[in-house]
Amino acid sequence: MLRTRVILSPYDSGHCRRRMGCGPERIFESGLKPLFSRLAIEFDSEEVAPDHPFPAEINSAFQLARKISECVRSYREAGIFPIVLSGNCPPWVQ
């Protein structure tokens, strides 16, 4: 059975749940969660947040990128398929 972890990062330009930051939770709740349930895919979710939010977008973006990277690495090592839903689209996540 496929084990999946959805990593939610609801930020846009350092702002939580504003503008594009509203997208990750909405996509998860309205799309992936019901789909995974119908397909009997074992899943869990977690939200990542900066340790110390800064008013400057770039500081928060680097904190989020580091935390998401750590989550993805640990889930892959555990045999869990990670899916990242993010409001931001930093250039290093392509």
Phi and psi in radians as a Rosetta constraint file:
Dihedral C 1 N 2 CA 2 C 2 CIRCULARHARMONIC -1.330 0.35
Dihedral N 2 CA 2 C 2 N 3 CIRCULARHARMONIC 2.163 0.35
Dihedral C 2 N 3 CA 3 C 3 CIRCULARHARMONIC -1.780 0.35
Dihedral N 3 CA 3 C 3 N 4 CIRCULARHARMONIC 2.268 0.35
Dihedral C 3 N 4 CA 4 C 4 CIRCULARHARMONIC -2.266 0.35
Dihedral N 4 CA 4 C 4 N 5 CIRCULARHARMONIC 2.515 0.35
Dihedral C 4 N 5 CA 5 C 5 CIRCULARHARMONIC -2.212 0.35
Dihedral N 5 CA 5 C 5 N 6 CIRCULARHARMONIC 2.168 0.35
Dihedral C 5 N 6 CA 6 C 6 CIRCULARHARMONIC -1.669 0.35
Dihedral N 6 CA 6 C 6 N 7 CIRCULARHARMONIC 2.158 0.35
Dihedral C 6 N 7 CA 7 C 7 CIRCULARHARMONIC -1.813 0.35
Dihedral N 7 CA 7 C 7 N 8 CIRCULARHARMONIC 2.036 0.35
Dihedral C 7 N 8 CA 8 C 8 CIRCULARHARMONIC -1.751 0.35
Dihedral N 8 CA 8 C 8 N 9 CIRCULARHARMONIC 2.260 0.35
Dihedral C 8 N 9 CA 9 C 9 CIRCULARHARMONIC -2.232 0.35
Dihedral N 9 CA 9 C 9 N 10 CIRCULARHARMONIC 1.526 0.35
Dihedral C 9 N 10 CA 10 C 10 CIRCULARHARMONIC -1.478 0.35
Dihedral N 10 CA 10 C 10 N 11 CIRCULARHARMONIC 0.966 0.35
Dihedral C 10 N 11 CA 11 C 11 CIRCULARHARMONIC -2.123 0.35
Dihedral N 11 CA 11 C 11 N 12 CIRCULARHARMONIC 2.539 0.35
Dihedral C 11 N 12 CA 12 C 12 CIRCULARHARMONIC -2.393 0.35
Dihedral N 12 CA 12 C 12 N 13 CIRCULARHARMONIC 2.028 0.35
Dihedral C 12 N 13 CA 13 C 13 CIRCULARHARMONIC 0.939 0.35
Dihedral N 13 CA 13 C 13 N 14 CIRCULARHARMONIC 0.708 0.35
Dihedral C 13 N 14 CA 14 C 14 CIRCULARHARMONIC 1.425 0.35
Dihedral N 14 CA 14 C 14 N 15 CIRCULARHARMONIC -0.017 0.35
Dihedral C 14 N 15 CA 15 C 15 CIRCULARHARMONIC -1.830 0.35
Dihedral N 15 CA 15 C 15 N 16 CIRCULARHARMONIC 2.227 0.35
Dihedral C 15 N 16 CA 16 C 16 CIRCULARHARMONIC -1.407 0.35
Dihedral N 16 CA 16 C 16 N 17 CIRCULARHARMONIC 2.255 0.35
Dihedral C 16 N 17 CA 17 C 17 CIRCULARHARMONIC 0.958 0.35
Dihedral N 17 CA 17 C 17 N 18 CIRCULARHARMONIC 0.690 0.35
Dihedral C 17 N 18 CA 18 C 18 CIRCULARHARMONIC -2.129 0.35
Dihedral N 18 CA 18 C 18 N 19 CIRCULARHARMONIC 2.570 0.35
Dihedral C 18 N 19 CA 19 C 19 CIRCULARHARMONIC 0.839 0.35
Dihedral N 19 CA 19 C 19 N 20 CIRCULARHARMONIC -2.141 0.35
Dihedral C 19 N 20 CA 20 C 20 CIRCULARHARMONIC -1.142 0.35
Dihedral N 20 CA 20 C 20 N 21 CIRCULARHARMONIC -0.293 0.35
Dihedral C 20 N 21 CA 21 C 21 CIRCULARHARMONIC -1.164 0.35
Dihedral N 21 CA 21 C 21 N 22 CIRCULARHARMONIC -0.239 0.35
Dihedral C 21 N 22 CA 22 C 22 CIRCULARHARMONIC -1.401 0.35
Dihedral N 22 CA 22 C 22 N 23 CIRCULARHARMONIC -0.319 0.35
Dihedral C 22 N 23 CA 23 C 23 CIRCULARHARMONIC -1.138 0.35
Dihedral N 23 CA 23 C 23 N 24 CIRCULARHARMONIC -0.823 0.35
Dihedral C 23 N 24 CA 24 C 24 CIRCULARHARMONIC -0.958 0.35
Dihedral N 24 CA 24 C 24 N 25 CIRCULARHARMONIC -0.856 0.35
Dihedral C 24 N 25 CA 25 C 25 CIRCULARHARMONIC -1.156 0.35
Dihedral N 25 CA 25 C 25 N 26 CIRCULARHARMONIC -0.669 0.35
Dihedral C 25 N 26 CA 26 C 26 CIRCULARHARMONIC -1.125 0.35
Dihedral N 26 CA 26 C 26 N 27 CIRCULARHARMONIC -0.774 0.35
Dihedral C 26 N 27 CA 27 C 27 CIRCULARHARMONIC -1.109 0.35
Dihedral N 27 CA 27 C 27 N 28 CIRCULARHARMONIC -0.736 0.35
Dihedral C 27 N 28 CA 28 C 28 CIRCULARHARMONIC -1.145 0.35
Dihedral N 28 CA 28 C 28 N 29 CIRCULARHARMONIC -0.907 0.35
Dihedral C 28 N 29 CA 29 C 29 CIRCULARHARMONIC -1.172 0.35
Dihedral N 29 CA 29 C 29 N 30 CIRCULARHARMONIC -0.702 0.35
Dihedral C 29 N 30 CA 30 C 30 CIRCULARHARMONIC -1.595 0.35
Dihedral N 30 CA 30 C 30 N 31 CIRCULARHARMONIC -0.360 0.35
Dihedral C 30 N 31 CA 31 C 31 CIRCULARHARMONIC -2.085 0.35
Dihedral N 31 CA 31 C 31 N 32 CIRCULARHARMONIC -1.161 0.35
Dihedral C 31 N 32 CA 32 C 32 CIRCULARHARMONIC -1.178 0.35
Dihedral N 32 CA 32 C 32 N 33 CIRCULARHARMONIC -0.781 0.35
Dihedral C 32 N 33 CA 33 C 33 CIRCULARHARMONIC -1.030 0.35
Dihedral N 33 CA 33 C 33 N 34 CIRCULARHARMONIC -0.869 0.35
Dihedral C 33 N 34 CA 34 C 34 CIRCULARHARMONIC -1.144 0.35
Dihedral N 34 CA 34 C 34 N 35 CIRCULARHARMONIC -0.642 0.35
Dihedral C 34 N 35 CA 35 C 35 CIRCULARHARMONIC -1.127 0.35
Dihedral N 35 CA 35 C 35 N 36 CIRCULARHARMONIC -0.846 0.35
Dihedral C 35 N 36 CA 36 C 36 CIRCULARHARMONIC -1.049 0.35
Dihedral N 36 CA 36 C 36 N 37 CIRCULARHARMONIC -0.688 0.35
Dihedral C 36 N 37 CA 37 C 37 CIRCULARHARMONIC -1.100 0.35
Dihedral N 37 CA 37 C 37 N 38 CIRCULARHARMONIC -0.788 0.35
Dihedral C 37 N 38 CA 38 C 38 CIRCULARHARMONIC -1.098 0.35
Dihedral N 38 CA 38 C 38 N 39 CIRCULARHARMONIC -0.655 0.35
Dihedral C 38 N 39 CA 39 C 39 CIRCULARHARMONIC -1.535 0.35
Dihedral N 39 CA 39 C 39 N 40 CIRCULARHARMONIC 0.047 0.35
Dihedral C 39 N 40 CA 40 C 40 CIRCULARHARMONIC 0.989 0.35
Dihedral N 40 CA 40 C 40 N 41 CIRCULARHARMONIC 0.692 0.35
Dihedral C 40 N 41 CA 41 C 41 CIRCULARHARMONIC -1.556 0.35
Dihedral N 41 CA 41 C 41 N 42 CIRCULARHARMONIC 2.207 0.35
Dihedral C 41 N 42 CA 42 C 42 CIRCULARHARMONIC -1.239 0.35
Dihedral N 42 CA 42 C 42 N 43 CIRCULARHARMONIC 2.144 0.35
Dihedral C 42 N 43 CA 43 C 43 CIRCULARHARMONIC -2.510 0.35
Dihedral N 43 CA 43 C 43 N 44 CIRCULARHARMONIC 2.786 0.35
Dihedral C 43 N 44 CA 44 C 44 CIRCULARHARMONIC -2.547 0.35
Dihedral N 44 CA 44 C 44 N 45 CIRCULARHARMONIC 2.946 0.35
Dihedral C 44 N 45 CA 45 C 45 CIRCULARHARMONIC -2.481 0.35
Dihedral N 45 CA 45 C 45 N 46 CIRCULARHARMONIC 2.782 0.35
Dihedral C 45 N 46 CA 46 C 46 CIRCULARHARMONIC -2.650 0.35
Dihedral N 46 CA 46 C 46 N 47 CIRCULARHARMONIC 2.699 0.35
Dihedral C 46 N 47 CA 47 C 47 CIRCULARHARMONIC -1.918 0.35
Dihedral N 47 CA 47 C 47 N 48 CIRCULARHARMONIC 2.371 0.35
Dihedral C 47 N 48 CA 48 C 48 CIRCULARHARMONIC -1.809 0.35
Dihedral N 48 CA 48 C 48 N 49 CIRCULARHARMONIC 2.581 0.35
Dihedral C 48 N 49 CA 49 C 49 CIRCULARHARMONIC -2.494 0.35
Dihedral N 49 CA 49 C 49 N 50 CIRCULARHARMONIC 2.679 0.35
Dihedral C 49 N 50 CA 50 C 50 CIRCULARHARMONIC -1.110 0.35
Dihedral N 50 CA 50 C 50 N 51 CIRCULARHARMONIC 2.566 0.35
Dihedral C 50 N 51 CA 51 C 51 CIRCULARHARMONIC -1.126 0.35
Dihedral N 51 CA 51 C 51 N 52 CIRCULARHARMONIC -0.751 0.35
Dihedral C 51 N 52 CA 52 C 52 CIRCULARHARMONIC -2.366 0.35
Dihedral N 52 CA 52 C 52 N 53 CIRCULARHARMONIC 1.621 0.35
Dihedral C 52 N 53 CA 53 C 53 CIRCULARHARMONIC -1.007 0.35
Dihedral N 53 CA 53 C 53 N 54 CIRCULARHARMONIC 2.353 0.35
Dihedral C 53 N 54 CA 54 C 54 CIRCULARHARMONIC -1.950 0.35
Dihedral N 54 CA 54 C 54 N 55 CIRCULARHARMONIC 2.660 0.35
Dihedral C 54 N 55 CA 55 C 55 CIRCULARHARMONIC -1.174 0.35
Dihedral N 55 CA 55 C 55 N 56 CIRCULARHARMONIC -0.409 0.35
Dihedral C 55 N 56 CA 56 C 56 CIRCULARHARMONIC -1.474 0.35
Dihedral N 56 CA 56 C 56 N 57 CIRCULARHARMONIC 2.250 0.35
Dihedral C 56 N 57 CA 57 C 57 CIRCULARHARMONIC -0.994 0.35
Dihedral N 57 CA 57 C 57 N 58 CIRCULARHARMONIC -0.733 0.35
Dihedral C 57 N 58 CA 58 C 58 CIRCULARHARMONIC -1.101 0.35
Dihedral N 58 CA 58 C 58 N 59 CIRCULARHARMONIC -0.683 0.35
Dihedral C 58 N 59 CA 59 C 59 CIRCULARHARMONIC -1.096 0.35
Dihedral N 59 CA 59 C 59 N 60 CIRCULARHARMONIC -0.833 0.35
Dihedral C 59 N 60 CA 60 C 60 CIRCULARHARMONIC -1.121 0.35
Dihedral N 60 CA 60 C 60 N 61 CIRCULARHARMONIC -0.679 0.35
Dihedral C 60 N 61 CA 61 C 61 CIRCULARHARMONIC -1.079 0.35
Dihedral N 61 CA 61 C 61 N 62 CIRCULARHARMONIC -0.744 0.35
Dihedral C 61 N 62 CA 62 C 62 CIRCULARHARMONIC -1.175 0.35
Dihedral N 62 CA 62 C 62 N 63 CIRCULARHARMONIC -0.683 0.35
Dihedral C 62 N 63 CA 63 C 63 CIRCULARHARMONIC -1.079 0.35
Dihedral N 63 CA 63 C 63 N 64 CIRCULARHARMONIC -0.792 0.35
Dihedral C 63 N 64 CA 64 C 64 CIRCULARHARMONIC -1.115 0.35
Dihedral N 64 CA 64 C 64 N 65 CIRCULARHARMONIC -0.749 0.35
Dihedral C 64 N 65 CA 65 C 65 CIRCULARHARMONIC -1.057 0.35
Dihedral N 65 CA 65 C 65 N 66 CIRCULARHARMONIC -0.737 0.35
Dihedral C 65 N 66 CA 66 C 66 CIRCULARHARMONIC -1.107 0.35
Dihedral N 66 CA 66 C 66 N 67 CIRCULARHARMONIC -0.810 0.35
Dihedral C 66 N 67 CA 67 C 67 CIRCULARHARMONIC -1.164 0.35
Dihedral N 67 CA 67 C 67 N 68 CIRCULARHARMONIC -0.713 0.35
Dihedral C 67 N 68 CA 68 C 68 CIRCULARHARMONIC -1.116 0.35
Dihedral N 68 CA 68 C 68 N 69 CIRCULARHARMONIC -0.753 0.35
Dihedral C 68 N 69 CA 69 C 69 CIRCULARHARMONIC -1.031 0.35
Dihedral N 69 CA 69 C 69 N 70 CIRCULARHARMONIC -0.768 0.35
Dihedral C 69 N 70 CA 70 C 70 CIRCULARHARMONIC -1.097 0.35
Dihedral N 70 CA 70 C 70 N 71 CIRCULARHARMONIC -0.738 0.35
Dihedral C 70 N 71 CA 71 C 71 CIRCULARHARMONIC -1.091 0.35
Dihedral N 71 CA 71 C 71 N 72 CIRCULARHARMONIC -0.861 0.35
Dihedral C 71 N 72 CA 72 C 72 CIRCULARHARMONIC -1.029 0.35
Dihedral N 72 CA 72 C 72 N 73 CIRCULARHARMONIC -0.811 0.35
Dihedral C 72 N 73 CA 73 C 73 CIRCULARHARMONIC -1.047 0.35
Dihedral N 73 CA 73 C 73 N 74 CIRCULARHARMONIC -0.828 0.35
Dihedral C 73 N 74 CA 74 C 74 CIRCULARHARMONIC -1.173 0.35
Dihedral N 74 CA 74 C 74 N 75 CIRCULARHARMONIC -0.643 0.35
Dihedral C 74 N 75 CA 75 C 75 CIRCULARHARMONIC -1.213 0.35
Dihedral N 75 CA 75 C 75 N 76 CIRCULARHARMONIC -0.727 0.35
Dihedral C 75 N 76 CA 76 C 76 CIRCULARHARMONIC -1.086 0.35
Dihedral N 76 CA 76 C 76 N 77 CIRCULARHARMONIC -0.726 0.35
Dihedral C 76 N 77 CA 77 C 77 CIRCULARHARMONIC -1.103 0.35
Dihedral N 77 CA 77 C 77 N 78 CIRCULARHARMONIC -0.513 0.35
Dihedral C 77 N 78 CA 78 C 78 CIRCULARHARMONIC -1.538 0.35
Dihedral N 78 CA 78 C 78 N 79 CIRCULARHARMONIC 0.039 0.35
Dihedral C 78 N 79 CA 79 C 79 CIRCULARHARMONIC 1.384 0.35
Dihedral N 79 CA 79 C 79 N 80 CIRCULARHARMONIC 0.365 0.35
Dihedral C 79 N 80 CA 80 C 80 CIRCULARHARMONIC -1.817 0.35
Dihedral N 80 CA 80 C 80 N 81 CIRCULARHARMONIC 2.342 0.35
Dihedral C 80 N 81 CA 81 C 81 CIRCULARHARMONIC -1.465 0.35
Dihedral N 81 CA 81 C 81 N 82 CIRCULARHARMONIC 1.988 0.35
Dihedral C 81 N 82 CA 82 C 82 CIRCULARHARMONIC -1.533 0.35
Dihedral N 82 CA 82 C 82 N 83 CIRCULARHARMONIC 2.438 0.35
Dihedral C 82 N 83 CA 83 C 83 CIRCULARHARMONIC -2.171 0.35
Dihedral N 83 CA 83 C 83 N 84 CIRCULARHARMONIC 2.187 0.35
Dihedral C 83 N 84 CA 84 C 84 CIRCULARHARMONIC -1.838 0.35
Dihedral N 84 CA 84 C 84 N 85 CIRCULARHARMONIC 2.200 0.35
Dihedral C 84 N 85 CA 85 C 85 CIRCULARHARMONIC -1.998 0.35
Dihedral N 85 CA 85 C 85 N 86 CIRCULARHARMONIC 2.025 0.35
Dihedral C 85 N 86 CA 86 C 86 CIRCULARHARMONIC -2.255 0.35
Dihedral N 86 CA 86 C 86 N 87 CIRCULARHARMONIC 2.494 0.35
Dihedral C 86 N 87 CA 87 C 87 CIRCULARHARMONIC -1.372 0.35
Dihedral N 87 CA 87 C 87 N 88 CIRCULARHARMONIC -0.586 0.35
Dihedral C 87 N 88 CA 88 C 88 CIRCULARHARMONIC -1.501 0.35
Dihedral N 88 CA 88 C 88 N 89 CIRCULARHARMONIC 2.784 0.35
Dihedral C 88 N 89 CA 89 C 89 CIRCULARHARMONIC -2.297 0.35
Dihedral N 89 CA 89 C 89 N 90 CIRCULARHARMONIC 1.212 0.35
Dihedral C 89 N 90 CA 90 C 90 CIRCULARHARMONIC -1.102 0.35
Dihedral N 90 CA 90 C 90 N 91 CIRCULARHARMONIC 2.647 0.35
Dihedral C 90 N 91 CA 91 C 91 CIRCULARHARMONIC -1.098 0.35
Dihedral N 91 CA 91 C 91 N 92 CIRCULARHARMONIC -0.405 0.35
Dihedral C 91 N 92 CA 92 C 92 CIRCULARHARMONIC -1.446 0.35
Dihedral N 92 CA 92 C 92 N 93 CIRCULARHARMONIC -0.114 0.35
Dihedral C 92 N 93 CA 93 C 93 CIRCULARHARMONIC -1.830 0.35
Dihedral N 93 CA 93 C 93 N 94 CIRCULARHARMONIC 1.461 0.35
